[in-house]
């Protein structure tokens, strides 16, 4: 009977050890696949960011048609306001002055933002 008990305890210990080993293997294989998944996600995210940056570096050609003067209306008004002129008094504006003052503020915050 003692031999049977020792045999059962040894078998149970081996089974417990096998479960621990298989659990550890499964855990490490899951961590490995997760790490590979994260690395591949980071790779694709960086690739997307570099692609977007490359597209933004391409020159932009404006489709200027019959109303070509609209393209330079806001930069011109912004330059005039920055030099002390008043809309509707010193120069003609087809719209209200608030839009031009807002554009002038944006131009002051981002001086190289609008390259026409």
Residue pairs with C-beta under 8 A, 6 or more apart in sequence:
62 71
62 116
64 71
71 116
72 116
73 94
74 99
74 100
74 103
75 107
75 114
75 116
77 87
77 91
77 93
77 100
77 103
77 104
78 100
78 103
78 104
78 107
80 87
80 90
80 91
81 87
81 100
81 101
81 104
82 104
82 107
82 108
85 91
86 97
87 93
87 97
87 100
87 101
88 97
93 100
106 113
107 113
107 114
